[in-house]
Amino acid sequence: MAKVRILVLTSSTGGGHDARAEAFAEWCFQLYRHDVDVRIEQMLEKSSVVNRGGVDIYNWIQRKLPVLHAAFYALVELLAVLNRRSVTLGRSYYLKVLREYRPHLVFSVHDCLNRGYFQLARQELGADKVRCATYCGEFSGGWGYSVNWIEPTVDLYFSRTPTARDYALKKGIPPERSRVRGHLMKPRSHLEVFSPAERAAYRAKKLGLRPDLFTVFLATGGNGANNHLLLLPLLSSRGERCQAIVICGRNKDTYNEIIHWRANHPEFNCYVEGYSDNVHLLMQASDVVVTRGGTTTCAKALHFGCPIIFNAFGGIMPQESLTWKFFANGAGSAKIEQAGQFEALLARWLSPADGFDAYRAAFVQLQYEEDPTLLIDELVELGATAAGAGRIPRRPFPPANGNGQGSGRQ
């Protein structure tokens, strides 16, 4: 049996694209073991100095000054012209990867790695020897949904939500090649699910928190964009009713500052972590999450029914606005642009009147059931057609022996 080779194109603009690339690789090994070979390439960073500089600027804007991103986003949209029929910037490195690896499937999880990349792969390898697919992680359409996502020659185009799919069709993706396939999270997120008792035990034994207090998750993506130090004093002032889980991404300065803050506020229950591989567990241990509109964090929040408060300090980036719009329209999710708005939410939810149950109920209504293996099977099958491998047998999921941490959904 021929081994199916899949080239995944990603870039570290934020953390969501890489998270989905890694999730896909883990799923392929979980289900197909060594019959499917996955190679992940940080194509923008590794292929061109100009591309790498653009990634650095994007991440700086996200951390420091989100309001600038509208202009930067408009500039990046010009790639749709540069890469209309082939790859312009970083062409030689991409060709080198194609010639060395000779993938049967080129799978893009990044908006800037579709147009031109699919055409060049077919030109180099032969149209009958390679297939091309895209997973777009946006929650909705409109300003912020990059035109670079839309390559009408794609063999399969996956959207996260029906709303996002409708927009992709409007922009030119053929309906027969379009699918809605959910969140593309790692297998752990589907296996390690807490029961209520396990949730309480995790808070107490793993995080050192009280199992009975209202728990606020101050989250951030891998870049560490956050406003934690503005929000923690407001939580501390209500420490008899609430506690916090804080992650800092790869932002060492923030981590060091929060460790120092915690040392000087021993009366407040607070768990602090830098970059975390256990966000799916921390999300289940929380009652509400404060986060920017990063699609990966918000997808986990929706999956586990942890309502979102959107962090809009300094403005919302165009891509983040798509996420905010989806949850604001569908669940009335709150947005905070200054600390006083967060304080008002806490005062309402922690008062005897308590409006939090209604807030959570509206959020949970947006959940939908998904089979996480369906997208993986469809992509592997697509690659197998180019490889001439026929149908590849796969392992069951969940595994027959079971390796999950929890026993059921909350």
Protein Blocks (a to p, Z undefined) as FASTA:
>chain_A
ZZddddddddfehjklmmmmmmmmmmmmmmnmmmbccddddfklmmomklmmmmmmmmmm
mmmmmmlmmmmmmmmmmmmmmmmmbcfehplmmmmmmmmnopabdcdfbfklmgojlmmm
mmmnopklcccddddfbfbecehiafklpcfkbfbdcdfbfklmmmmmmnopafklgcce
bjopafklmmmccdfklmmmmmmmmnopafkbccddddddfkopacklmmmmmmmmmmmm
gccdddebjafklmmmmmmmmmmmmmbccdddfddfklmmmmmmpmbdcddfbfklmmmm
mmnopacdddfehiaafklmmmmmmmmmmnopacdfbfklmmmmmmmmmmmnopmlmmmm
mmmmmpccddfklmmmmmmmmmmmmnonopadddddddfkopafbfbdZZ
